[in-house]
Amino acid sequence: MTTPTPASTEWPLWEVFVRSRAGLDHKHCGSLHASDAKMAIQMARDVYTRRQEGTSIWVVPSSAIVASDPADKDMYFDPAEDKVYRHPTFFTLPAAVNHM
Amino acid sequence: MQSIRIGKEPQVQYLLRVADTCLILAQRITEWCGHAPILEEDIALSNMGLDLLGQARGVLTRAGQVDGRGHDEDQLAFLRGEGDFLNVTMAELPRGDFAFTCLRNAMLATLLKLLWQRLESSSDRELAAIAGKAIKEARYHQQHAADWVVRLGDGTEQSRQRMQAALAQLWPYTAELFDTDAVDDAAQASGLGPRWADLEAEWRQEMAQILAAADLAVPEGDIKFRSTGKRGVHSEHMGFILAEMQYLQRSYPGGAW
């Protein structure tokens, strides 16, 4: 028989995303424990929006998030360093195009 | 320091029943701060306690104005004696276990929600404005507490036993919520607010839904016991909660920080 680990006796972990104003995107603001989605939404409301931070909340089971491997960091992200031409700043806009 | 006295006018009494129920329940709920079963719920309960405290402040201030003796919210909260507090007895009962707290919160949030709904059209515009803000808070309090009642009632063997025990303990105090008297009649007549008795049918219907979802049986039988907090005659617990709440202002009158 094995002793249960703290992780196995705790409620599932949820990631919380809060939209601060209409039109803006939901931003990750933290995580919390809750037994199901309904409770997670309520807890997120009480923990993360009590100082008027939000107008909408998303919660996602932390286990549903697939993350890139930190070991892949060099391979994934460093090659972009010297590719400045990928920024659209080298194009000259025709004079007729305004507001871009 | 000696207690202040308040008038016996029905409008003042009606306002104090609302304000004191919010104030004393707030005090009881915030006893959980640092003790709730999980961190998230600890914050949720404190939030709810502070919502109720905010509601109490508004209505106490209004009661002081209507009373006309120049007492502000702090004096009314901290310098009244036990017999001048008019909260329902249910609010002052000790916090109990988490099941008891959730069920009491569900019962009183349901009552306050129904009350604020009507008070939004009170002839007292100040009270109507407080109700307009409070109704949103009360709706959430009801939902949050009712969810817990369902989770615990329809949960494990132990959570179910505790919730059923809480129901047996609290049920005798529900009759008082809808007792009616001259204070209610005057409020109804002047348009200040509804008779609390007129909230009973809806309250029973909403509580029956919550309890059915929680798979809990409503206690049956005629209960002779009648609590009387709304008339200033309280349980043995009231003196203790006031002693804790009022100690500082009684010892250091006007103290602020």
Interface residues (C-beta under 8 A of the other chain):
Chain A: W11 L32 H33 A34 S35 K38 M39 Q42 M43 R45 D46 V47 R50
Chain B: I38 L39 E40 E41 I43 A44 N47 Y140 Q143 H144 D147 R151
